Amino acid sequence: MNDKKQGNSIKISKGQTFPLTIKRLGINGEGVGYFKRQVVFVPGALPGEEVLVEATKIQPKFAEGKVKKIRKASPFRVKPPCPIYEECGGCQLQHLTYDQQLKEKRDIVIQSLERHTKLKLDKLDIRPTIGMDEPWNYRNKSQFQVGQLKNGKVIAGLYGMDSHRLIPIQNCMVQHPLTNKVSEEVKQILEDFQVPIYDERKRKGIVRTIVTRAGFHSGEVQVVLITTQKEVPRKKLIIAEIQKRLPEVKSIVQNINGNKTSLIFGEKTLHLGGEEVIQETLGDLSFELSARAFFQLNPAQTVKLYDEVKKAAGLTGKEKIADAYCGVGTIGLWLADGASEVRGMDTIEAAIVDAQENAKRHGIENATYVTGTAEHWLPKWVDEGWRPDVIVVDPPRTGCDRKLLDAIKKVKPQKFVYVSCNPSTLAKDIDYLSKEYKVEYIQPVDMFPHTAHVECCALIKLIK
């Protein structure tokens, strides 16, 4: 075997134990080390730790392992406060002090830029991560699967890591207390009324998921029951009981999803009781949230993130702004008072209807919203004589569509403000634009404390 082939061959076998020094955190919050020049990912291990690892999975380019023993612990290791932290898998970093989480998240951004760009990182302004004063109870929405034990008891929670074992969650520490309280009570009502609970293996039963969303400012709660079919036994009694036991529930909705799928929501949504929407406020803006409307999960940090977008846009009142992937218009409306005009676009028609309604409700007359892709609308507007000075994007985890980036290269706005929830795709998109645009700075924001997720607001400027 020649040296090159030998360099690529895996030298670790499944079940093997070996010592490992953890060098950094990976993008999923796992520890990363090297054994015989092979990359090894170890969930639960922290940078600087010396651990004894057992190999659990062998892949062509890396291995995965589990900690057998910590020989030298990180000074930043703490006892996770959540009793089911290691089973649940919803959080990945509760065993790391919060201040250190913020430093590691900045490092995850740097690693992505190292891997996917040729930028000189020592010359780049990557700022310290903006954290939360109170990094608990921040999530405004929970989506708990339901299951039933042999004794008829209904449980609600999340599937364990890499398994289809349902872990009951009664008091999630990152959820708003209202979502915890309401989910727990609705679960009890389903049990009391003996509603058939969906069994994933047998593909029988009716109720699959309880989705609960709370308005932090309004104190209003919306409950969505995800069911396999429209008919639910004793439906009217269940609605009345929810309203009786939980006066904070202002909206009760049913969504039907009979497919074998990991997606929570199906296509059909029915309004069952109360209002169709709940109210939520961000800064001076208020929003009506329907069951399917996208809204940021951490309202307190969203205000900080959107203020960073405003700062990056550097508005003087004269700028024309294009808001791609605009959703229900939150970012564009946040910027509207500092711009001459905002034009937003999104491919989801229902979101555009909400965005138009949100603009109207706030008396914002310099914002318009259209259905379609940015790559369709931007060149069309330029042909009509309207050229944006600033383009703002907040794309999904997959990053910007290549056609959108090509449209940006053609349209050449002075500033491109990129809100990212995935440092890897942010880095790839920055690299794709690097001949025409330079990174002014990147500001990481911690939207999801105790998880490996990190959001960024990047200011990218046209190279003169």
C-alpha positions in Angstrom: 0.0 0.0 0.0 1.5 3.3 -0.9 1.9 6.2 1.6 -1.0 8.2 0.2 -3.4 5.3 0.6 -2.0 4.5 4.0 -2.6 8.1 5.0 -6.3 7.7 4.2 -6.8 4.3 5.8 -8.6 4.2 9.2 -6.4 2.9 11.9 -9.1 2.7 14.5 -11.4 -0.3 15.0 -14.9 -0.3 16.5 -14.8 -1.0 20.3 -11.1 0.0 20.6 -10.3 2.3 23.5 -7.6 4.9 23.4 -6.5 8.2 25.0 -7.5 11.4 23.3 -6.8 15.1 23.9 -9.7 17.3 22.8 -8.6 20.2 20.7 -11.9 22.0 20.0 -15.7 21.8 19.8 -17.3 20.7 16.5 -20.3 22.3 14.9 -22.6 19.9 16.7 -21.1 20.6 20.1 -19.0 17.4 20.3 -15.3 17.3 21.3 -12.9 16.9 18.4 -9.5 15.2 18.8 -7.0 13.3 16.7 -5.8 9.7 17.2 -3.1 8.5 14.8 -3.9 11.5 12.6 -7.6 10.4 12.4 -10.3 12.8 13.4 -12.4 11.6 16.3 -15.7 13.2 17.4 -16.7 12.6 21.0 -20.0 14.0 22.3 -19.8 15.4 25.9 -16.0 16.0 25.8 -14.6 19.5 26.1 -11.6 21.4 24.6 -8.5 20.8 26.7 -9.7 17.6 28.3 -7.7 14.4 28.3 -10.2 11.5 27.9 -10.2 7.7 27.5 -12.5 7.0 24.5 -14.2 4.0 23.1 -14.7 4.0 19.3 -18.5 3.6 18.5 -18.7 4.3 14.8 -16.0 4.1 12.0 -16.5 6.2 8.9 -14.1 6.6 5.9 -12.8 10.0 7.0 -13.5 10.1 10.8 -14.5 8.1 13.8 -17.0 8.6 16.6 -16.5 7.7 20.2 -17.9 7.9 23.6 -16.1 9.0 26.8 -15.1 6.1 29.1 -13.2 8.2 31.5 -12.2 11.8 31.9 -8.5 11.8 32.9 -8.1 15.5 33.0 -11.3 17.7 33.1 -11.7 21.1 31.6 -11.7 23.9 34.3 -15.0 25.1 32.5 -16.8 21.8 33.0 -19.9 22.0 35.3 -22.7 19.7 36.4 -25.6 20.1 34.0 -28.6 21.4 35.9 -31.2 19.5 33.8 -31.9 16.0 35.3 -32.4 14.4 31.8 -29.7 16.4 29.9 -27.7 13.3 28.8 -30.8 11.3 27.7 -32.7 14.1 25.9 -30.1 15.5 23.4 -32.1 18.8 22.9 -29.1 20.7 24.5 -25.5 19.9 23.9 -23.5 22.3 26.1 -25.1 22.4 29.6 -21.9 20.8 31.0 -19.9 23.9 29.9 -20.0 27.3 31.8 -22.0 29.8 29.9 -19.2 32.4 29.4 -17.1 29.6 27.8 -20.0 28.5 25.6 -19.9 32.0 24.1 -16.1 31.8 23.4 -16.5 28.3 21.8 -19.3 29.5 19.6 -17.1 32.3 18.2 -14.5 29.6 17.6 -17.0 27.4 15.7 -17.5 30.5 13.3 -13.7 30.8 12.9 -13.4 27.0 12.1 -16.1 27.3 9.4 -14.2 30.2 7.8 -11.0 28.2 8.0 -12.6 25.2 6.3 -14.5 26.9 3.6 -12.7 30.2 2.7 -9.2 31.4 1.9 -9.6 34.5 4.0 -6.8 35.7 6.2 -8.5 35.2 9.5 -6.0 37.1 11.6 -7.1 40.2 9.6 -10.8 39.6 10.1 -13.0 41.3 12.7 -14.9 38.4 14.3 -16.4 39.9 17.4 -17.1 38.3 20.8 -20.5 36.4 20.9 -23.4 38.4 22.3 -24.9 36.3 25.0 -28.0 36.4 27.3 -28.1 37.9 30.8 -30.5 35.0 31.7 -29.7 32.0 29.5 -32.7 29.9 30.6 -36.4 29.7 29.8 -35.9 31.5 26.6 -37.7 29.4 24.0 -41.3 30.5 23.1 -42.3 27.3 21.4 -42.2 23.6 22.2 -43.0 20.6 20.0 -43.4 17.6 22.1 -44.2 14.1 20.7 -46.7 12.2 22.6 -46.7 8.5 23.5 -48.5 6.1 25.7 -47.2 3.7 28.3 -48.7 0.2 28.8 -50.6 1.4 31.9 -52.4 4.1 29.8 -50.3 7.0 31.1 -49.7 9.6 28.3 -46.1 11.0 28.1 -44.9 14.0 26.1 -41.3 14.9 25.2 -38.5 14.4 22.7 -36.9 11.3 21.1 -33.6 10.5 22.8 -30.3 11.0 20.9 -30.0 8.6 17.9 -33.0 6.6 19.1 -36.8 6.4 18.9 -37.2 6.1 22.6 -39.5 9.0 23.8 -37.9 10.8 26.7 -40.7 12.4 28.9 -40.1 16.1 29.6 -42.1 17.8 32.3 -40.1 21.0 32.9 -37.7 21.8 30.1 -35.2 24.4 31.5 -34.8 26.3 28.1 -38.5 26.5 27.5 -40.7 29.4 28.6 -42.5 28.3 31.8 -45.9 28.8 30.2 -45.1 26.3 27.4 -44.1 23.7 30.0 -47.2 24.3 32.1 -49.6 24.1 29.1 -48.0 21.1 27.4 -48.1 19.2 30.7 -51.8 20.0 31.3 -52.9 19.3 27.7 -51.1 15.9 27.9 -53.1 15.2 31.1 -56.4 16.2 29.4 -55.6 13.7 26.5 -55.1 11.0 29.1 -58.2 11.9 31.1 -60.4 11.7 27.9 -58.6 8.6 26.7 -57.8 10.0 23.3 -56.0 7.4 21.1 -52.3 8.4 21.1 -50.3 7.7 17.9 -48.0 4.7 18.0 -45.2 5.3 15.5 -44.3 1.6 15.2 -47.8 0.3 14.6 -48.9 3.5 12.8 -52.1 3.6 14.8 -53.7 6.2 17.0 -54.6 9.9 16.5 -52.7 12.5 18.5 -49.0 12.7 17.5 -47.6 16.0 18.8 -48.5 18.9 21.2 -47.1 22.2 19.8 -47.3 25.1 22.3 -46.3 28.7 21.6 -46.3 31.5 24.2 -46.2 35.3 23.7 -43.5 36.5 26.1 -45.1 40.0 26.3 -48.8 39.2 25.9 -48.8 36.1 28.1 -51.1 34.4 25.5 -50.6 30.8 24.6 -51.5 28.9 21.4 -52.0 25.1 21.4 -51.7 23.1 18.2 -52.7 19.4 18.3 -51.0 17.5 15.5 -53.3 14.5 14.6 -53.3 11.8 12.0 -56.9 12.5 10.9 -59.6 15.1 11.2 -61.9 13.2 13.5 -60.9 13.3 17.2 -63.2 11.6 19.7 -64.7 14.0 22.3 -63.1 16.9 20.5 -65.6 19.6 21.8 -65.1 18.4 25.3 -61.4 18.5 25.0 -61.5 22.1 23.7 -63.8 23.1 26.6 -61.5 21.4 29.1 -58.4 23.1 27.8 -60.1 26.5 28.0 -61.4 25.8 31.5 -58.1 24.5 33.0 -55.9 26.9 31.1 -57.3 30.4 30.7 -54.0 31.7 29.3 -54.7 29.5 26.2 -56.2 32.0 23.7 -55.9 29.9 20.5 -56.6 26.2 19.9 -55.7 24.7 16.5 -55.6 21.3 14.9 -53.1 20.3 12.2 -53.6 17.1 10.3 -50.5 15.1 9.3 -51.2 11.4 8.5 -48.0 10.8 6.6 -45.0 8.7 7.7 -42.6 11.6 8.1 -40.3 13.4 10.5 -42.0 16.7 9.6 -44.2 18.0 12.4 -46.8 19.8 10.5 -49.1 18.6 7.7 -50.8 20.7 5.0 -54.3 21.1 6.6 -54.9 23.3 9.6 -58.3 23.7 11.4 -59.2 26.5 13.9 -60.8 24.8 16.9 -61.3 27.4 19.6 -60.5 30.9 20.8 -58.7 33.2 18.4 -56.8 32.1 15.3 -53.7 34.0 16.4 -51.8 35.0 19.5 -50.1 38.4 19.9 -46.3 38.9 20.4 -44.1 42.0 20.6 -40.6 42.7 19.5 -39.4 46.2 20.5 -42.0 48.6 19.2 -43.5 46.1 16.7 -46.4 43.7 17.5 -47.1 40.6 15.5 -50.1 38.2 15.1 -48.8 34.6 15.1 -50.8 32.0 13.4 -50.1 28.3 13.9 -47.8 28.0 10.9 -46.2 31.4 11.0 -42.4 31.4 11.4 -41.3 33.5 14.3 -37.9 33.6 16.0 -37.8 31.2 19.0 -35.9 33.5 21.4 -37.7 36.9 21.4 -35.2 38.6 23.9 -32.2 37.8 21.7 -34.0 38.5 18.5 -34.2 42.2 19.5 -30.4 42.1 20.0 -29.9 40.3 16.6 -32.1 42.8 14.7 -30.4 45.7 16.3 -27.1 44.3 15.0 -28.7 44.1 11.5 -29.7 47.8 11.8 -26.2 48.7 13.0 -24.6 46.8 10.0 -27.0 48.4 7.5 -25.8 51.9 8.8 -29.0 53.6 7.6 -29.3 57.4 7.1 -32.9 57.5 5.9 -32.0 57.5 2.2 -31.3 53.8 1.6 -33.3 51.4 -0.5 -33.4 48.0 1.1 -34.2 44.6 -0.4 -35.2 42.0 2.2 -34.7 38.5 0.7 -36.2 35.5 2.5 -38.3 38.1 4.3 -40.8 35.7 6.0 -43.5 37.7 7.8 -41.4 40.9 7.4 -39.8 41.2 10.8 -36.3 42.3 9.7 -37.6 44.7 7.0 -40.1 46.3 9.3 -37.3 46.7 12.0 -35.3 48.7 9.4 -38.1 50.6 7.7 -37.9 53.8 9.9 -34.3 54.3 8.9 -34.7 53.6 5.2 -36.3 55.4 2.2 -37.9 52.1 1.0 -38.0 48.4 1.9 -39.0 45.7 -0.6 -39.3 42.2 0.7 -39.8 38.9 -1.1 -40.4 35.3 -0.1 -41.6 32.2 -1.9 -44.2 31.4 0.8 -47.3 33.3 -0.1 -48.9 33.0 3.4 -45.8 34.7 4.8 -46.1 37.6 2.3 -49.7 38.1 3.3 -48.7 38.3 6.9 -45.8 40.7 6.1 -48.2 43.0 4.2 -50.7 42.9 7.1 -47.9 43.6 9.6 -46.7 46.6 7.6 -50.3 47.9 7.4 -51.0 47.4 11.1 -47.9 49.5 12.1 -48.7 52.2 9.5 -45.4 51.5 7.7 -46.0 52.8 4.2 -42.5 52.5 2.8 -42.4 48.7 2.9 -43.9 46.5 0.1 -43.8 42.7 -0.1 -44.1 40.3 -3.1 -44.2 36.6 -3.5 -41.3 35.0 -5.5 -37.6 34.5 -5.5 -35.0 37.3 -5.0 -33.3 36.2 -8.2 -36.5 36.9 -10.1 -37.4 40.2 -8.5 -33.9 41.9 -8.1 -33.0 42.0 -11.8 -36.5 43.0 -12.7 -36.4 46.0 -10.2 -33.0 47.1 -11.5 -34.4 47.0 -15.1 -37.2 49.2 -13.8 -34.7 51.7 -12.3 -34.9 50.6 -8.7 -31.5 49.5 -7.3 -31.1 48.5 -3.6 -28.2 50.1 -1.6 -28.5 47.3 1.0 -29.6 43.7 0.6 -30.5 41.8 3.8 -30.8 38.0 3.9 -31.9 35.6 6.6 -31.8 32.3 4.7 -32.6 28.7 6.0 -29.7 26.5 7.3 -28.8 25.5 3.7 -27.7 29.1 3.1 -28.4 31.4 0.1 -29.6 29.9 -3.2 -26.7 30.2 -5.7 -29.0 32.1 -8.1 -29.6 34.7 -5.4 -25.8 35.1 -4.9 -25.4 35.5 -8.7 -28.2 38.1 -8.7 -26.3 40.0 -5.9 -23.1 39.9 -8.0 -25.1 41.5 -10.9 -27.0 44.0 -8.9 -24.0 45.0 -6.8 -25.5 46.6 -3.7 -23.0 48.6 -1.6 -23.8 46.5 1.5 -24.9 42.9 1.9 -26.1 42.1 5.5 -26.2 38.4 6.0 -28.1 36.9 9.0 -27.0 33.3 9.3 -28.0 30.3 11.5 -25.3 28.0 10.1 -21.6 29.2 10.1 -20.7 26.6 7.5 -23.1 27.8 4.8 -22.3 31.4 5.7 -18.6 30.7 5.1 -19.3 29.0 1.7 -21.5 31.9 0.6 -18.8 34.4 1.7 -16.3 32.5 -0.3 -18.5 32.5 -3.4 -18.8 36.3 -3.3 -15.2 36.9 -2.3 -14.1 38.4 -5.7 -16.7 41.1 -5.5 -17.3 41.5 -1.8 -15.2 41.7 1.4 -16.2 40.9 4.9 -16.2 44.0 7.1 -17.0 42.1 10.3 -18.9 39.1 11.7 -21.0 39.4 14.9 -22.0 36.1 16.5 -25.2 36.1 18.6 -26.2 33.3 21.0 -29.8 32.7 20.1 -29.9 29.2 21.7 -27.9 29.0 24.9 -26.7 25.5 26.0 -26.9 24.2 22.4 -24.2 24.2 19.7 -26.2 26.6 17.5 -24.7 30.0 16.8 -26.3 32.8 14.7 -24.2 35.5 13.0 -24.8 39.0 11.5 -22.2 39.6 8.9 -21.6 42.9 7.2 -20.2 42.3 3.7 -19.3 45.3 1.5 -18.7 45.7 -2.2 -15.0 45.9 -3.1 -14.5 49.3 -4.8 
